[in-house]
Amino acid sequence: MISQLLVALSLFVCQCHGGCAEVDSMTEAVAGEGFLLGCISCKRREEVSASATVDWHFKRLGEDEFSHIFHYDHPSADILHKDFSNRLEWQGTQNRDIQIGGIFISNVAFNDTGTYRCTFHRTLFLPLYDEQVIVEKEVELTVVAVANRELTAVISEIMMYVLIVVLQLWLIVVLVYCYKKISEEHEAREARKALKAQALLLQSKDNCDGVQLD
């Protein structure tokens, strides 16, 4: 789940700030949940205007042929396979210059396991001619009953608990140090008061001894 959120955030950043980074899609979905199939194809020259369409094909595990399941030609999104009816949603660029071609699958099923192929058909509008570019990317998707925790997530969680323990120990050390410091200052202050009182007492006694009686 964390990985999917990271991919979604990467796509969002690319859209909002005009930059483009080709982030690989996640490859493990949980049955009954939603899943974002990522597909990014960046233009090599951002200053060149372009238009593109995106097609998704799917080959179920154990099958030999790909089936055309989705087509996007801004602003139209068409689901082309009955097995994905009402389950696919465009999550890519919202204009004709498409660089992000992700789709979201809702209510993932075990028979969604297989190979997904994303194809960009891009036209670059150059000064002298229009250039046609085709980019294909594949995602091998596995559907599981329960999400596997990634090693990095486990390590991060362990480090978080270690950090909490270290901070607590450090706080205890600081509290003990502060208590000792305050205690020492209090004792020193009381000692100075005692010395001052003793000095006043001796001074008073000397004054009394110096008084001559008539």
MDAnalysis code that builds the backbone (N, CA, C; Angstrom):
import MDAnalysis as mda
import numpy as np

u = mda.Universe.empty(642, n_residues=214, atom_resindex=np.repeat(np.arange(214), 3), trajectory=True)
u.add_TopologyAttr("name", ["N", "CA", "C"] * 214)
u.add_TopologyAttr("resid", np.arange(1, 215))
u.add_TopologyAttr("resname", ["MET", "ILE", "SER", "GLN", "LEU", "LEU", "VAL", "ALA", "LEU", "SER", "LEU", "PHE", "VAL", "CYS", "GLN", "CYS", "HIS", "GLY", "GLY", "CYS", "ALA", "GLU", "VAL", "ASP", "SER", "MET", "THR", "GLU", "ALA", "VAL", "ALA", "GLY", "GLU", "GLY", "PHE", "LEU", "LEU", "GLY", "CYS", "ILE", "SER", "CYS", "LYS", "ARG", "ARG", "GLU", "GLU", "VAL", "SER", "ALA", "SER", "ALA", "THR", "VAL", "ASP", "TRP", "HIS", "PHE", "LYS", "ARG", "LEU", "GLY", "GLU", "ASP", "GLU", "PHE", "SER", "HIS", "ILE", "PHE", "HIS", "TYR", "ASP", "HIS", "PRO", "SER", "ALA", "ASP", "ILE", "LEU", "HIS", "LYS", "ASP", "PHE", "SER", "ASN", "ARG", "LEU", "GLU", "TRP", "GLN", "GLY", "THR", "GLN", "ASN", "ARG", "ASP", "ILE", "GLN", "ILE", "GLY", "GLY", "ILE", "PHE", "ILE", "SER", "ASN", "VAL", "ALA", "PHE", "ASN", "ASP", "THR", "GLY", "THR", "TYR", "ARG", "CYS", "THR", "PHE", "HIS", "ARG", "THR", "LEU", "PHE", "LEU", "PRO", "LEU", "TYR", "ASP", "GLU", "GLN", "VAL", "ILE", "VAL", "GLU", "LYS", "GLU", "VAL", "GLU", "LEU", "THR", "VAL", "VAL", "ALA", "VAL", "ALA", "ASN", "ARG", "GLU", "LEU", "THR", "ALA", "VAL", "ILE", "SER", "GLU", "ILE", "MET", "MET", "TYR", "VAL", "LEU", "ILE", "VAL", "VAL", "LEU", "GLN", "LEU", "TRP", "LEU", "ILE", "VAL", "VAL", "LEU", "VAL", "TYR", "CYS", "TYR", "LYS", "LYS", "ILE", "SER", "GLU", "GLU", "HIS", "GLU", "ALA", "ARG", "GLU", "ALA", "ARG", "LYS", "ALA", "LEU", "LYS", "ALA", "GLN", "ALA", "LEU", "LEU", "LEU", "GLN", "SER", "LYS", "ASP", "ASN", "CYS", "ASP", "GLY", "VAL", "GLN", "LEU", "ASP"])
u.atoms.positions = np.array([
    [0.828, -1.205, 0.000],
    [0.000, 0.000, 0.000],
    [0.866, 1.260, 0.000],
    [1.943, 1.246, 0.792],
    [2.845, 2.387, 0.854],
    [3.489, 2.624, -0.500],
    [3.887, 1.506, -1.174],
    [4.528, 1.623, -2.482],
    [3.595, 2.242, -3.498],
    [2.310, 1.853, -3.455],
    [1.335, 2.412, -4.398],
    [1.175, 3.902, -4.163],
    [1.170, 4.308, -2.915],
    [1.037, 5.727, -2.605],
    [2.238, 6.505, -3.106],
    [3.430, 5.887, -3.002],
    [4.623, 6.549, -3.501],
    [4.574, 6.726, -5.005],
    [4.113, 5.697, -5.715],
    [3.984, 5.807, -7.170],
    [2.989, 6.883, -7.535],
    [1.840, 6.890, -6.845],
    [0.814, 7.899, -7.119],
    [1.364, 9.294, -6.876],
    [2.153, 9.449, -5.794],
    [2.749, 10.750, -5.487],
    [3.732, 11.159, -6.566],
    [4.513, 10.190, -7.089],
    [5.462, 10.481, -8.161],
    [4.740, 10.974, -9.400],
    [3.627, 10.316, -9.734],
    [2.845, 10.735, -10.896],
    [2.285, 12.129, -10.678],
    [1.815, 12.396, -9.475],
    [1.224, 13.690, -9.153],
    [2.268, 14.795, -9.275],
    [3.482, 14.540, -8.768],
    [4.546, 15.534, -8.841],
    [4.898, 15.828, -10.287],
    [4.957, 14.779, -11.097],
    [5.279, 14.978, -12.511],
    [4.243, 15.863, -13.186],
    [2.969, 15.641, -12.877],
    [1.907, 16.408, -13.509],
    [1.930, 17.861, -13.062],
    [2.149, 18.081, -11.769],
    [1.986, 19.424, -11.219],
    [3.137, 20.342, -11.591],
    [4.342, 19.833, -11.676],
    [5.496, 20.693, -11.841],
    [6.084, 20.647, -13.242],
    [5.462, 19.916, -14.147],
    [5.909, 19.948, -15.519],
    [7.122, 19.093, -15.789],
    [7.761, 18.543, -14.771],
    [8.890, 17.666, -14.969],
    [8.396, 16.275, -15.300],
    [9.355, 15.398, -15.642],
    [8.969, 14.034, -15.992],
    [10.073, 13.095, -15.555],
    [9.712, 12.069, -14.811],
    [10.656, 11.043, -14.394],
    [10.011, 9.691, -14.639],
    [10.732, 8.808, -15.307],
    [10.162, 7.512, -15.687],
    [10.279, 6.523, -14.530],
    [9.271, 6.554, -13.666],
    [9.213, 5.681, -12.493],
    [8.556, 4.362, -12.883],
    [9.168, 3.252, -12.490],
    [8.592, 1.937, -12.795],
    [7.337, 1.689, -11.977],
    [6.416, 0.949, -12.560],
    [5.183, 0.598, -11.870],
    [5.442, -0.449, -10.796],
    [4.618, -0.452, -9.769],
    [4.633, -1.542, -8.806],
    [4.127, -2.814, -9.504],
    [4.445, -3.972, -8.961],
    [4.118, -5.229, -9.643],
    [3.326, -6.199, -8.777],
    [2.888, -5.774, -7.604],
    [2.124, -6.671, -6.733],
    [0.859, -5.982, -6.248],
    [-0.281, -6.591, -6.534],
    [-1.573, -6.054, -6.122],
    [-2.219, -7.009, -5.125],
    [-3.109, -6.466, -4.297],
    [-3.825, -7.263, -3.302],
    [-5.258, -7.472, -3.779],
    [-5.702, -8.724, -3.761],
    [-7.049, -9.053, -4.220],
    [-8.096, -8.279, -3.430],
    [-9.064, -7.725, -4.164],
    [-10.145, -6.982, -3.534],
    [-9.856, -5.513, -3.344],
    [-8.603, -5.089, -3.558],
    [-8.234, -3.685, -3.411],
    [-7.991, -3.057, -4.778],
    [-7.695, -1.769, -4.775],
    [-7.384, -1.083, -6.015],
    [-5.889, -1.101, -6.279],
    [-5.511, -0.878, -7.537],
    [-4.094, -0.903, -7.893],
    [-3.835, 0.069, -9.039],
    [-2.733, 0.811, -8.915],
    [-2.344, 1.768, -9.954],
    [-1.277, 1.151, -10.852],
    [-1.633, 0.951, -12.120],
    [-0.673, 0.492, -13.119],
    [0.034, 1.725, -13.675],
    [1.309, 1.836, -13.368],
    [2.048, 3.012, -13.800],
    [2.699, 2.814, -15.154],
    [2.717, 3.875, -15.946],
    [3.389, 3.842, -17.249],
    [3.735, 5.279, -17.622],
    [5.026, 5.587, -17.715],
    [5.470, 6.947, -18.014],
    [6.445, 6.916, -19.178],
    [6.222, 7.774, -20.156],
    [7.129, 7.936, -21.288],
    [7.413, 9.426, -21.457],
    [8.611, 9.844, -21.097],
    [8.960, 11.264, -21.127],
    [9.436, 11.688, -22.517],
    [9.030, 12.873, -22.916],
    [9.577, 13.452, -24.139],
    [11.035, 13.830, -23.886],
    [11.887, 13.613, -24.875],
    [13.294, 13.956, -24.714],
    [13.534, 15.455, -24.864],
    [12.616, 16.139, -25.555],
    [12.735, 17.592, -25.725],
    [11.427, 18.222, -25.289],
    [11.441, 18.821, -24.102],
    [10.218, 19.376, -23.532],
    [9.666, 20.538, -24.340],
    [10.560, 21.230, -25.080],
    [10.099, 22.417, -25.798],
    [9.312, 22.066, -27.049],
    [9.364, 20.815, -27.486],
    [8.644, 20.385, -28.685],
    [7.209, 20.024, -28.323],
    [6.258, 20.623, -29.018],
    [4.864, 20.285, -28.762],
    [4.554, 18.916, -29.363],
    [3.595, 18.222, -28.763],
    [3.287, 16.867, -29.205],
    [1.877, 16.493, -28.786],
    [1.405, 15.400, -29.367],
    [0.150, 14.797, -28.927],
    [0.369, 13.291, -28.899],
    [-0.411, 12.607, -28.075],
    [-0.218, 11.161, -27.944],
    [-1.527, 10.485, -27.569],
    [-1.582, 9.207, -27.879],
    [-2.655, 8.339, -27.391],
    [-1.996, 7.182, -26.657],
    [-2.753, 6.567, -25.746],
    [-2.210, 5.466, -24.951],
    [-3.148, 4.266, -25.043],
    [-2.570, 3.095, -25.268],
    [-3.326, 1.848, -25.303],
    [-2.746, 0.877, -24.278],
    [-3.638, 0.172, -23.604],
    [-3.236, -0.884, -22.685],
    [-3.740, -2.227, -23.209],
    [-2.834, -3.221, -23.198],
    [-3.181, -4.593, -23.560],
    [-2.871, -5.510, -22.389],
    [-3.569, -6.613, -22.306],
    [-3.403, -7.538, -21.180],
    [-3.320, -8.971, -21.677],
    [-2.336, -9.702, -21.144],
    [-2.197, -11.127, -21.433],
    [-2.258, -11.878, -20.103],
    [-3.347, -12.588, -19.894],
    [-3.541, -13.319, -18.633],
    [-2.486, -14.419, -18.489],
    [-2.128, -14.715, -17.254],
    [-1.141, -15.752, -16.977],
    [-1.580, -17.071, -17.605],
    [-0.688, -17.674, -18.410],
    [-0.998, -18.939, -19.066],
    [-1.529, -18.787, -20.471],
    [-1.867, -17.553, -20.885],
    [-2.360, -17.321, -22.239],
    [-1.232, -16.830, -23.145],
    [-1.471, -16.892, -24.454],
    [-0.438, -16.525, -25.432],
    [-0.684, -15.176, -26.100],
    [-1.931, -14.741, -26.146],
    [-2.275, -13.538, -26.883],
    [-2.659, -12.394, -25.942],
    [-2.320, -11.174, -26.382],
    [-2.727, -9.971, -25.657],
    [-4.118, -9.552, -26.109],
    [-4.881, -9.029, -25.162],
    [-6.201, -8.468, -25.461],
    [-6.157, -6.960, -25.227],
    [-6.779, -6.221, -26.133],
    [-6.839, -4.772, -26.021],
    [-7.890, -4.419, -24.962],
    [-7.467, -3.773, -23.862],
    [-8.401, -3.525, -22.758],
    [-8.741, -2.045, -22.560],
    [-7.876, -1.134, -23.046],
    [-8.115, 0.278, -22.734],
    [-7.469, 1.164, -23.791],
    [-8.165, 2.252, -24.124],
    [-7.625, 3.238, -25.070],
    [-7.932, 4.629, -24.551],
    [-6.888, 5.500, -24.581],
    [-7.103, 6.886, -24.153],
    [-6.625, 7.835, -25.249],
    [-7.549, 8.684, -25.659],
    [-7.262, 9.749, -26.629],
    [-7.970, 10.978, -26.076],
    [-7.211, 11.832, -25.442],
    [-7.791, 12.944, -24.675],
    [-8.889, 13.679, -25.442],
    [-10.035, 13.854, -24.801],
    [-10.362, 13.521, -23.398],
    [-11.130, 12.206, -23.230],
    [-11.125, 11.361, -24.258],
    [-11.949, 10.144, -24.227],
    [-11.155, 8.957, -23.677],
    [-11.785, 8.239, -22.732],
    [-11.196, 7.018, -22.179],
    [-12.176, 5.877, -22.434],
    [-11.705, 4.825, -23.098],
    [-12.587, 3.724, -23.482],
    [-12.082, 2.399, -22.907],
    [-12.957, 1.725, -22.169],
    [-12.665, 0.372, -21.691],
    [-13.134, -0.601, -22.756],
    [-12.225, -1.465, -23.232],
    [-12.509, -2.271, -24.412],
    [-12.672, -3.759, -24.133],
    [-12.603, -4.150, -22.878],
    [-12.719, -5.577, -22.555],
    [-13.735, -5.749, -21.434],
    [-14.636, -6.711, -21.608],
    [-15.722, -6.900, -20.647],
    [-15.224, -7.285, -19.250],
    [-14.072, -7.966, -19.169],
    [-13.552, -8.353, -17.853],
    [-13.146, -7.158, -17.015],
    [-12.927, -6.011, -17.674],
    [-12.508, -4.801, -16.961],
    [-13.594, -3.722, -16.980],
    [-14.788, -4.131, -17.331],
    [-15.890, -3.173, -17.414],
    [-16.106, -2.472, -16.077],
    [-16.104, -1.143, -16.113],
    [-16.314, -0.292, -14.917],
    [-15.223, -0.458, -13.866],
    [-14.084, -1.031, -14.256],
    [-13.011, -1.218, -13.277],
    [-11.737, -0.451, -13.614],
    [-11.692, 0.201, -14.770],
    [-10.499, 0.937, -15.169],
    [-10.776, 2.435, -15.181],
    [-9.795, 3.184, -14.687],
    [-9.934, 4.643, -14.632],
    [-8.609, 5.278, -15.036],
    [-8.684, 6.250, -15.923],
    [-7.479, 6.949, -16.382],
    [-6.859, 7.745, -15.249],
    [-5.544, 7.562, -15.034],
    [-4.817, 8.283, -14.001],
    [-3.571, 8.943, -14.580],
    [-3.683, 9.363, -15.840],
    [-2.529, 9.954, -16.507],
    [-2.701, 11.430, -16.783],
    [-1.882, 11.928, -17.720],
    [-1.888, 13.333, -18.114],
    [-3.269, 13.740, -18.627],
    [-3.709, 14.920, -18.207],
    [-5.041, 15.391, -18.584],
    [-4.995, 16.387, -19.735],
    [-4.147, 16.116, -20.726],
    [-4.153, 16.902, -21.962],
    [-3.609, 16.017, -23.077],
    [-3.515, 16.549, -24.287],
    [-3.129, 15.725, -25.435],
    [-1.639, 15.362, -25.430],
    [-0.837, 16.174, -24.756],
    [0.604, 15.908, -24.687],
    [0.863, 14.918, -23.542],
    [0.488, 13.677, -23.752],
    [0.507, 12.671, -22.687],
    [1.928, 12.154, -22.460],
    [2.353, 12.200, -21.191],
    [3.617, 11.592, -20.795],
    [3.403, 10.569, -19.675],
    [2.301, 10.708, -18.984],
    [1.942, 9.766, -17.918],
    [0.694, 9.013, -18.350],
    [0.813, 7.700, -18.478],
    [-0.292, 6.905, -19.004],
    [-0.808, 5.867, -18.030],
    [-0.849, 6.210, -16.760],
    [-1.284, 5.250, -15.745],
    [-2.786, 5.019, -15.751],
    [-3.178, 3.804, -15.376],
    [-4.598, 3.486, -15.185],
    [-4.769, 2.819, -13.828],
    [-5.929, 3.047, -13.240],
    [-6.235, 2.487, -11.920],
    [-7.234, 1.350, -12.087],
    [-6.884, 0.180, -11.518],
    [-7.783, -0.984, -11.545],
    [-8.459, -1.091, -10.187],
    [-9.761, -1.048, -10.166],
    [-10.489, -1.210, -8.904],
    [-10.897, -2.667, -8.722],
    [-11.028, -3.058, -7.456],
    [-11.470, -4.418, -7.109],
    [-10.664, -5.485, -7.864],
    [-9.361, -5.485, -7.612],
    [-8.465, -6.425, -8.299],
    [-8.835, -7.864, -7.960],
    [-8.830, -8.735, -8.980],
    [-9.129, -10.163, -8.809],
    [-7.881, -10.984, -9.134],
    [-7.880, -12.239, -8.685],
    [-6.723, -13.098, -8.918],
    [-6.481, -13.335, -10.411],
    [-7.557, -13.353, -11.206],
    [-7.360, -13.580, -12.640],
    [-6.885, -12.325, -13.381],
    [-6.605, -11.254, -12.619],
    [-5.957, -10.080, -13.209],
    [-4.445, -10.249, -13.257],
    [-3.954, -11.355, -12.714],
    [-2.520, -11.647, -12.776],
    [-2.101, -11.870, -14.225],
    [-1.001, -11.262, -14.613],
    [-0.515, -11.435, -15.978],
    [0.367, -10.281, -16.417],
    [0.497, -10.117, -17.717],
    [1.355, -9.085, -18.303],
    [0.494, -7.973, -18.888],
    [0.809, -6.748, -18.497],
    [0.116, -5.563, -19.024],
    [1.103, -4.787, -19.889],
    [0.656, -4.446, -21.077],
    [1.509, -3.698, -22.012],
    [0.905, -2.322, -22.246],
    [1.718, -1.320, -22.018],
    [1.313, 0.077, -22.224],
    [2.011, 0.591, -23.479],
    [1.249, 1.186, -24.405],
    [1.823, 1.660, -25.670],
    [1.477, 3.130, -25.879],
    [2.506, 3.954, -26.064],
    [2.336, 5.365, -26.414],
    [2.498, 5.507, -27.927],
    [1.525, 6.127, -28.561],
    [1.636, 6.529, -29.963],
    [1.744, 8.059, -29.963],
    [2.972, 8.554, -30.121],
    [3.211, 9.995, -29.958],
    [3.586, 10.630, -31.293],
    [3.034, 11.828, -31.502],
    [3.389, 12.634, -32.670],
    [4.098, 13.891, -32.193],
    [5.337, 14.073, -32.662],
    [6.115, 15.269, -32.330],
    [5.975, 16.268, -33.473],
    [5.533, 17.479, -33.139],
    [5.309, 18.504, -34.158],
    [6.583, 19.334, -34.331],
    [7.453, 18.886, -35.244],
    [8.724, 19.553, -35.507],
    [8.540, 20.627, -36.582],
    [9.477, 21.587, -36.679],
    [9.318, 22.688, -37.654],
    [9.187, 22.226, -39.100],
    [9.927, 21.199, -39.479],
    [9.928, 20.777, -40.885],
    [9.024, 19.584, -41.166],
    [8.750, 18.777, -40.140],
    [7.926, 17.582, -40.352],
    [7.417, 17.093, -39.004],
    [6.455, 16.196, -39.048],
    [5.935, 15.550, -37.841],
    [6.578, 14.176, -37.692],
    [7.074, 13.906, -36.499],
    [7.742, 12.620, -36.240],
    [6.834, 11.709, -35.419],
    [6.705, 10.480, -35.845],
    [5.897, 9.492, -35.135],
    [6.808, 8.634, -34.241],
    [6.434, 8.515, -32.983],
    [7.224, 7.732, -32.026],
    [6.300, 6.753, -31.314],
    [6.723, 5.505, -31.221],
    [5.970, 4.489, -30.481],
    [6.830, 3.966, -29.335],
    [6.280, 3.992, -28.140],
    [6.995, 3.515, -26.954],
    [6.134, 2.451, -26.281],
    [6.735, 1.305, -25.986],
    [6.014, 0.217, -25.307],
    [6.703, -0.132, -23.993],
    [5.890, -0.371, -22.980],
    [6.405, -0.809, -21.685],
    [5.492, -1.910, -21.154],
    [6.096, -2.849, -20.411],
    [5.320, -3.965, -19.874],
    [5.435, -4.020, -18.350],
    [4.347, -4.442, -17.730],
    [4.291, -4.617, -16.277],
    [3.827, -6.040, -15.996],
    [4.634, -6.785, -15.247],
    [4.257, -8.144, -14.832],
    [3.566, -8.037, -13.470],
    [2.249, -8.217, -13.485],
    [1.473, -8.030, -12.262],
    [1.142, -9.369, -11.600],
    [1.372, -9.416, -10.293],
    [1.012, -10.573, -9.484],
    [-0.035, -10.150, -8.463],
    [-1.112, -10.920, -8.352],
    [-2.170, -10.624, -7.386],
    [-2.044, -11.609, -6.227],
    [-1.975, -11.059, -5.003],
    [-1.809, -11.888, -3.806],
    [-2.965, -11.630, -2.850],
    [-3.131, -12.539, -1.891],
    [-4.214, -12.396, -0.919],
    [-3.882, -11.352, 0.132],
    [-2.618, -11.310, 0.546],
    [-2.169, -10.365, 1.579],
    [-0.903, -9.702, 1.085],
    [-0.785, -8.412, 1.308],
    [0.384, -7.674, 0.846],
    [1.635, -8.140, 1.572],
    [2.697, -8.338, 0.813],
    [3.990, -8.672, 1.399],
    [4.670, -7.388, 1.848],
    [5.164, -7.412, 3.066],
    [5.855, -6.231, 3.575],
    [7.236, -6.162, 2.954],
    [7.568, -5.027, 2.392],
    [8.867, -4.854, 1.771],
    [9.958, -4.753, 2.825],
    [11.156, -5.212, 2.446],
    [12.285, -5.202, 3.373],
    [12.593, -3.792, 3.849],
    [12.499, -2.817, 2.932],
    [12.800, -1.447, 3.326],
    [11.806, -0.940, 4.358],
    [10.544, -1.355, 4.231],
    [9.532, -0.936, 5.202],
    [9.812, -1.546, 6.571],
    [10.232, -2.826, 6.572],
    [10.548, -3.495, 7.839],
    [11.739, -2.829, 8.503],
    [12.789, -2.557, 7.710],
    [13.976, -1.901, 8.260],
    [13.635, -0.520, 8.797],
    [12.804, 0.218, 8.054],
    [12.403, 1.562, 8.497],
    [11.660, 1.499, 9.827],
    [10.775, 0.503, 9.958],
    [10.021, 0.362, 11.202],
    [10.940, 0.017, 12.369],
    [11.900, -0.888, 12.122],
    [12.858, -1.241, 13.180],
    [13.672, -0.023, 13.586],
    [14.139, 0.730, 12.591],
    [14.934, 1.927, 12.896],
    [14.118, 2.959, 13.651],
    [12.825, 3.036, 13.348],
    [11.973, 3.978, 14.060],
    [11.894, 3.622, 15.539],
    [11.702, 2.309, 15.842],
    [11.629, 1.888, 17.239],
    [12.970, 2.068, 17.946],
    [14.065, 1.780, 17.227],
    [15.392, 1.985, 17.817],
    [15.594, 3.455, 18.146],
    [15.184, 4.322, 17.232],
    [15.326, 5.759, 17.452],
    [14.501, 6.211, 18.649],
    [13.287, 5.673, 18.783],
    [12.438, 6.030, 19.926],
    [13.101, 5.630, 21.232],
    [13.653, 4.399, 21.277],
    [14.327, 3.921, 22.499],
    [15.538, 4.791, 22.816],
    [16.345, 5.107, 21.780],
    [17.537, 5.939, 21.986],
    [17.153, 7.318, 22.504],
    [16.094, 7.890, 21.928],
    [15.651, 9.213, 22.380],
    [15.154, 9.177, 23.819],
    [14.451, 8.096, 24.186],
    [13.986, 7.973, 25.562],
    [15.157, 7.855, 26.534],
    [16.161, 7.043, 26.183],
    [17.345, 6.904, 27.034],
    [18.082, 8.233, 27.149],
    [18.186, 8.929, 26.002],
    [18.849, 10.231, 26.032],
    [18.090, 11.214, 26.917],
    [16.761, 11.169, 26.869],
    [15.947, 12.040, 27.704],
    [16.152, 11.734, 29.181],
    [16.247, 10.430, 29.513],
    [16.493, 10.048, 30.910],
    [17.850, 10.569, 31.372],
    [18.869, 10.417, 30.523],
    [20.202, 10.911, 30.868],
    [20.185, 12.410, 31.092],
    [19.488, 13.133, 30.212],
    [19.400, 14.596, 30.349],
    [18.690, 14.979, 31.643],
    [17.594, 14.267, 31.967],
    [16.864, 14.560, 33.198],
    [17.723, 14.314, 34.426],
    [18.469, 13.191, 34.435],
    [19.353, 12.881, 35.571],
    [20.438, 13.947, 35.696],
    [21.021, 14.344, 34.550],
    [22.059, 15.374, 34.571],
    [21.514, 16.699, 35.103],
    [20.343, 17.080, 34.618],
    [19.735, 18.332, 35.069],
    [19.414, 18.282, 36.558],
    [18.915, 17.117, 37.020],
    [18.598, 16.975, 38.450],
    [19.855, 17.124, 39.302],
    [20.946, 16.461, 38.866],
    [22.200, 16.561, 39.614],
    [22.725, 17.984, 39.607],
    [22.614, 18.647, 38.437],
    [23.094, 20.025, 38.336],
    [22.309, 20.948, 39.252],
    [20.997, 20.799, 39.260],
    [20.152, 21.632, 40.120],
    [20.438, 21.345, 41.588],
    [20.609, 20.048, 41.891],
    [20.896, 19.666, 43.276],
    [22.218, 20.253, 43.737],
    [23.245, 20.191, 42.882],
    [24.549, 20.741, 43.240],
    [24.472, 22.252, 43.430],
    [23.739, 22.925, 42.533],
    [23.593, 24.379, 42.662],
    [22.837, 24.739, 43.936],
    [21.828, 23.935, 44.268],
    [21.078, 24.179, 45.504],
    [21.973, 24.013, 46.728],
    [22.779, 22.939, 46.751],
    [23.686, 22.716, 47.875],
    [24.719, 23.826, 47.975],
    [25.247, 24.292, 46.808],
    [26.228, 25.373, 46.822],
    [25.604, 26.669, 47.330],
    [24.350, 26.912, 46.939],
    [23.657, 28.112, 47.391],
    [23.419, 28.067, 48.896],
    [23.026, 26.897, 49.406],
    [22.807, 26.748, 50.842],
    [24.116, 26.907, 51.614],
    [25.217, 26.387, 51.006],
    [26.525, 26.521, 51.658],
    [26.934, 27.985, 51.722],
    [26.676, 28.732, 50.617],
    [27.018, 30.167, 50.624],
    [26.193, 30.921, 51.652],
    [24.911, 30.544, 51.787],
    [24.056, 31.186, 52.796],
    [24.577, 30.913, 54.205],
    [25.014, 29.662, 54.427],
    [25.527, 29.308, 55.754],
    [26.802, 30.075, 56.073],
    [27.712, 30.178, 55.086],
    [28.954, 30.927, 55.289],
    [28.675, 32.410, 55.541],
    [27.683, 32.941, 54.776],
    [27.336, 34.345, 54.960],
    [26.738, 34.577, 56.334],
    [25.883, 33.662, 56.785],
    [25.283, 33.789, 58.113],
    [26.340, 33.683, 59.200],
    [27.302, 32.773, 58.978],
    [28.374, 32.614, 59.962],
    [29.239, 33.870, 60.018],
    [29.503, 34.450, 58.843],
    [30.314, 35.672, 58.804],
    [29.601, 36.810, 59.505],
    [28.295, 36.946, 59.298],
    [27.525, 37.992, 59.976],
    [27.533, 37.795, 61.488],
    [27.439, 36.501, 61.891],
    [27.446, 36.205, 63.326],
    [28.769, 36.581, 63.961],
    [29.887, 36.265, 63.291],
    [31.212, 36.607, 63.819],
    [31.401, 38.112, 63.864],
    [30.891, 38.804, 62.814],
    [31.012, 40.259, 62.789],
    [30.234, 40.885, 63.932],
    [29.048, 40.331, 64.183],
    [28.218, 40.850, 65.277],
    [28.895, 40.622, 66.618],
    [29.540, 39.464, 66.771],
    [30.220, 39.154, 68.031],
    [31.403, 40.085, 68.244],
    [32.133, 40.384, 67.157],
    [33.259, 41.287, 67.276],
    [32.802, 42.683, 67.673],
    [31.700, 43.116, 67.123],
    [31.164, 44.432, 67.492],
    [30.781, 44.484, 68.957],
    [30.198, 43.372, 69.415],
    [29.797, 43.327, 70.836],
    [31.028, 43.341, 71.744],
    [32.075, 42.646, 71.336],
    [33.293, 42.603, 72.178],
    [33.958, 43.956, 72.216],
    [33.794, 44.769, 71.192],
    [34.460, 46.062, 71.129],
    [33.707, 47.169, 71.876],
    [32.532, 46.876, 72.369],
    [31.755, 47.892, 73.073],
    [32.303, 48.027, 74.503],
    [32.699, 49.258, 74.938],
    [33.192, 49.491, 76.299],
    [32.065, 49.953, 77.210],
    [31.956, 49.307, 78.334],
    [30.948, 49.683, 79.303],
    [31.451, 50.798, 80.208],
    [30.684, 51.876, 80.504],
    [31.070, 52.995, 81.404],
    [31.006, 52.563, 82.861],
])
